[in-house]
Amino acid sequence: MKLNMGNTDRIIRVVVAIVLGVLYFTGLITGTIGIVAMVLAAVFILTSLVGTCPLYLPFGIRTNSKKDKK
């Protein structure tokens, strides 16, 4: 699988996932919205760790530079 996410994109996703987790666990977001937020946070963490976003593939989006390719 080719990497299509740059470091900045990955860091932003991790920060957003942390913020969503904090909002959920402090009770500021609950119910269905809270569950959706936690699923989104999990997806952000997973894609950040893998370095590939499946939604970028069909559109040909790449946020990494050519030197980051593997």
Helices and strands as residue ranges (DSSP letters): H 7-25, H 31-50, G 66-68
